Amino acid sequence: MGLALIACSLLIGLGALGTAVGFGLLGGKLLEGSARQPEMAPMLQGKMFLIAGLLDAVPMIGVGIGMYVLFVVAPGITG
């Protein structure tokens, strides 16, 4: 049971950390691109929101798998 809890916490925590780094890079590149070519800012912003939605799906899947392991697999381990 203890290893399942550690696995769930690592799965959710590292997924959140990776997403935070990804959002930071994405926002920085959006600002950099908008500063270089201001007339492209609306198009870049639309593409940024599309990528942000896809990037946000990764930790949601990780949370789902973590909850599955925590509530379905882990109680079966203890008996």
N, CA, C and O of each residue as an XYZ file, in Angstrom:
316
protein
N       0.831     -1.203      0.000
C       0.000      0.000      0.000
C       0.868      1.255      0.000
O       0.541      2.240     -0.662
N       1.977      1.219      0.746
C       2.835      2.384      0.834
C       3.469      2.748     -0.494
O       3.573      3.926     -0.834
N       3.896      1.739     -1.251
C       4.497      2.018     -2.553
C       3.475      2.572     -3.538
O       3.821      3.378     -4.401
N       2.230      2.149     -3.417
C       1.187      2.680     -4.296
C       0.944      4.164     -4.002
O       0.709      4.953     -4.917
N       1.002      4.533     -2.730
C       0.831      5.952     -2.379
C       1.997      6.791     -2.902
O       1.796      7.899     -3.399
N       3.198      6.267     -2.789
C       4.363      6.983     -3.311
C       4.272      7.108     -4.825
O       4.579      8.161     -5.384
N       3.853      6.042     -5.486
C       3.722      6.074     -6.944
C       2.674      7.102     -7.374
O       2.885      7.832     -8.343
N       1.556      7.163     -6.665
C       0.507      8.135     -7.003
C       0.994      9.557     -6.798
O       0.739     10.428     -7.629
N       1.691      9.799     -5.702
C       2.164     11.154     -5.445
C       3.218     11.575     -6.464
O       3.228     12.728     -6.895
N       4.103     10.660     -6.855
C       5.089     10.987     -7.887
C       4.426     11.226     -9.237
O       4.815     12.134     -9.971
N       3.440     10.425     -9.561
C       2.738     10.564    -10.837
C       2.062     11.924    -10.935
O       2.187     12.608    -11.951
N       1.357     12.316     -9.903
C       0.639     13.586     -9.930
C       1.608     14.756     -9.795
O       1.474     15.755    -10.501
N       2.574     14.641     -8.902
C       3.506     15.746     -8.673
C       4.406     16.035     -9.851
O       4.579     17.195    -10.222
N       4.987     15.005    -10.450
C       5.859     15.228    -11.592
C       5.082     15.676    -12.829
O       5.595     16.436    -13.651
N       3.845     15.201    -12.955
C       3.006     15.694    -14.053
C       2.708     17.179    -13.906
O       2.723     17.919    -14.889
N       2.437     17.616    -12.678
C       2.183     19.034    -12.435
C       3.449     19.860    -12.644
O       3.384     20.964    -13.184
N       4.583     19.344    -12.227
C       5.844     20.060    -12.413
C       6.175     20.220    -13.900
O       6.579     21.297    -14.338
N       6.005     19.163    -14.656
C       6.262     19.236    -16.091
C       5.333     20.202    -16.798
O       5.751     20.915    -17.710
N       4.088     20.230    -16.389
C       3.137     21.153    -16.993
C       3.478     22.595    -16.639
O       3.347     23.488    -17.477
N       3.911     22.826    -15.411
C       4.293     24.180    -15.014
C       5.481     24.680    -15.835
O       5.501     25.831    -16.271
N       6.456     23.822    -16.040
C       7.614     24.198    -16.858
C       7.167     24.453    -18.302
O       7.623     25.404    -18.937
N       6.287     23.613    -18.810
C       5.786     23.781    -20.175
C       5.018     25.077    -20.353
O       5.186     25.765    -21.360
N       4.170     25.421    -19.380
C       3.429     26.677    -19.468
C       4.365     27.875    -19.380
O       4.143     28.885    -20.048
N       5.402     27.774    -18.569
C       6.369     28.858    -18.477
C       7.095     29.081    -19.796
O       7.241     30.218    -20.244
N       7.546     28.007    -20.411
C       8.217     28.121    -21.710
C       7.263     28.631    -22.784
O       7.640     29.458    -23.614
N       6.042     28.140    -22.765
C       5.058     28.544    -23.767
C       4.735     30.027    -23.651
O       4.672     30.728    -24.661
N       4.532     30.510    -22.434
C       4.238     31.928    -22.238
C       5.413     32.811    -22.613
O       5.233     33.878    -23.200
N       6.614     32.368    -22.276
C       7.801     33.138    -22.635
C       7.983     33.248    -24.135
O       8.323     34.313    -24.651
N       7.759     32.156    -24.830
C       7.899     32.182    -26.292
C       6.790     33.015    -26.937
O       7.012     33.649    -27.969
N       5.590     33.017    -26.332
C       4.515     33.859    -26.859
C       4.891     35.329    -26.730
O       4.728     36.098    -27.678
N       5.393     35.723    -25.563
C       5.790     37.121    -25.378
C       6.950     37.492    -26.300
O       6.988     38.597    -26.841
N       7.882     36.581    -26.477
C       9.021     36.840    -27.354
C       8.569     37.007    -28.805
O       9.016     37.918    -29.502
N       7.686     36.127    -29.250
C       7.188     36.226    -30.620
C       6.327     37.455    -30.835
O       6.379     38.065    -31.903
N       5.533     37.829    -29.837
C       4.692     39.025    -29.959
C       5.533     40.294    -29.946
O       5.178     41.281    -30.590
N       6.645     40.274    -29.218
C       7.515     41.446    -29.204
C       8.244     41.606    -30.529
O       8.495     42.728    -30.969
N       8.583     40.499    -31.164
C       9.297     40.571    -32.440
C       8.372     40.996    -33.582
O       8.745     41.808    -34.428
N       7.157     40.432    -33.592
C       6.194     40.751    -34.658
C       4.830     41.018    -34.027
O       4.028     40.095    -33.884
N       4.558     42.255    -33.651
C       3.287     42.569    -32.967
C       2.044     42.279    -33.811
O       0.978     41.995    -33.263
N       2.170     42.348    -35.124
C       0.994     42.097    -35.980
C       0.579     40.628    -35.977
O      -0.536     40.301    -36.381
N       1.462     39.745    -35.527
C       1.161     38.311    -35.462
C       0.611     37.890    -34.095
O       0.310     36.714    -33.890
N       0.478     38.827    -33.170
C       0.095     38.499    -31.798
C      -1.252     37.765    -31.698
O      -1.332     36.783    -30.960
N      -2.317     38.191    -32.404
C      -3.585     37.439    -32.269
C      -3.487     35.992    -32.752
O      -4.064     35.094    -32.140
N      -2.762     35.765    -33.842
C      -2.609     34.396    -34.340
C      -1.783     33.552    -33.365
O      -2.107     32.395    -33.096
N      -0.707     34.155    -32.842
C       0.127     33.434    -31.879
C      -0.645     33.118    -30.596
O      -0.472     32.054    -30.002
N      -1.492     34.051    -30.183
C      -2.258     33.828    -28.962
C      -3.263     32.693    -29.148
O      -3.451     31.884    -28.239
N      -3.904     32.623    -30.302
C      -4.836     31.529    -30.565
C      -4.144     30.185    -30.562
O      -4.664     29.212    -30.014
N      -2.969     30.127    -31.175
C      -2.209     28.872    -31.189
C      -1.706     28.525    -29.793
O      -1.619     27.350    -29.438
N      -1.374     29.551    -28.996
C      -0.910     29.295    -27.641
C      -2.021     28.656    -26.801
O      -1.763     27.729    -26.032
N      -3.251     29.147    -26.946
C      -4.346     28.563    -26.180
C      -4.639     27.129    -26.612
O      -5.011     26.296    -25.786
N      -4.474     26.841    -27.891
C      -4.648     25.469    -28.362
C      -3.607     24.545    -27.729
O      -3.947     23.478    -27.219
N      -2.357     24.952    -27.763
C      -1.284     24.151    -27.177
C      -1.443     24.067    -25.662
O      -1.147     23.028    -25.071
N      -1.905     25.142    -25.023
C      -2.113     25.118    -23.571
C      -3.180     24.094    -23.195
O      -3.052     23.409    -22.180
N      -4.220     23.986    -23.999
C      -5.245     22.973    -23.735
C      -4.701     21.562    -23.867
O      -5.026     20.686    -23.065
N      -3.876     21.343    -24.879
C      -3.266     20.025    -25.047
C      -2.264     19.737    -23.934
O      -2.169     18.607    -23.455
N      -1.526     20.751    -23.529
C      -0.541     20.598    -22.461
C      -1.217     20.317    -21.123
O      -0.670     19.602    -20.283
N      -2.401     20.877    -20.930
C      -3.125     20.681    -19.673
C      -3.765     19.296    -19.605
O      -4.122     18.843    -18.518
N      -3.914     18.627    -20.722
C      -4.521     17.290    -20.716
C      -3.602     16.250    -20.095
O      -4.081     15.256    -19.547
N      -2.304     16.456    -20.169
C      -1.343     15.471    -19.665
C      -1.479     15.256    -18.151
O      -1.588     14.106    -17.724
N      -1.478     16.313    -17.320
C      -1.638     16.042    -15.880
C      -3.029     15.544    -15.519
O      -3.188     14.832    -14.527
N      -4.038     15.902    -16.302
C      -5.377     15.384    -16.023
C      -5.413     13.863    -16.207
O      -6.049     13.156    -15.426
N      -4.739     13.372    -17.226
C      -4.651     11.925    -17.427
C      -3.861     11.298    -16.291
O      -4.213     10.222    -15.807
N      -2.775     11.974    -15.856
C      -1.987     11.482    -14.728
C      -2.796     11.418    -13.444
O      -2.662     10.465    -12.676
N      -3.626     12.409    -13.202
C      -4.487     12.399    -12.019
C      -5.484     11.252    -12.102
O      -5.749     10.584    -11.102
N      -6.034     11.023    -13.280
C      -6.975      9.916    -13.450
C      -6.330      8.571    -13.188
O      -6.909      7.719    -12.513
N      -5.135      8.378    -13.717
C      -4.424      7.118    -13.484
C      -4.049      6.991    -12.013
O      -4.160      5.910    -11.434
N      -3.602      8.100    -11.402
C      -3.259      8.071     -9.982
C      -4.453      7.719     -9.105
O      -4.319      6.941     -8.161
N      -5.607      8.277     -9.405
C      -6.812      7.955     -8.630
C      -7.236      6.501     -8.834
O      -7.719      5.846     -7.910
N      -7.049      6.017    -10.045
C      -7.364      4.608    -10.308
C      -6.471      3.700     -9.471
O      -6.947      2.754     -8.844
N      -5.179      3.995     -9.468
C      -4.249      3.177     -8.687
C      -4.564      3.282     -7.207
O      -4.522      2.284     -6.488
N      -4.880      4.488     -6.746
C      -5.114      4.711     -5.323
C      -6.387      4.029     -4.832
O      -6.387      3.414     -3.765
N      -7.461      4.130     -5.593
C      -8.749      3.639     -5.097
C      -9.152      2.264     -5.616
O     -10.027      1.627     -5.030
N      -8.546      1.796     -6.685
C      -8.939      0.501     -7.235
C      -7.844     -0.541     -7.027
O      -8.123     -1.645     -6.559
N      -6.630     -0.209     -7.363
C      -5.546     -1.190     -7.299
C      -5.026     -1.345     -5.880
O      -4.859     -2.470     -5.409
N      -4.764     -0.225     -5.179
C      -4.161     -0.278     -3.851
C      -5.042     -0.992     -2.809
O      -4.500     -1.775     -2.029
N      -6.352     -0.772     -2.751
C      -7.138     -1.532     -1.778
C      -7.132     -3.036     -2.066
O      -7.270     -3.838     -1.142
N      -6.974     -3.423     -3.321
C      -6.893     -4.838     -3.668
C      -5.601     -5.474     -3.216
O      -5.546     -6.690     -3.030
N      -4.556     -4.681     -3.032
C      -3.265     -5.204     -2.601
C      -3.321     -5.655     -1.148
O      -2.743     -6.678     -0.781
N      -4.027     -4.875     -0.321
C      -4.063     -5.162      1.121
C      -5.003     -6.309      1.451
O      -4.950     -6.844      2.559
N      -5.834     -6.687      0.549
C      -6.681     -7.839      0.820
C      -8.072     -7.499      0.698
O      -8.936     -8.354      0.893
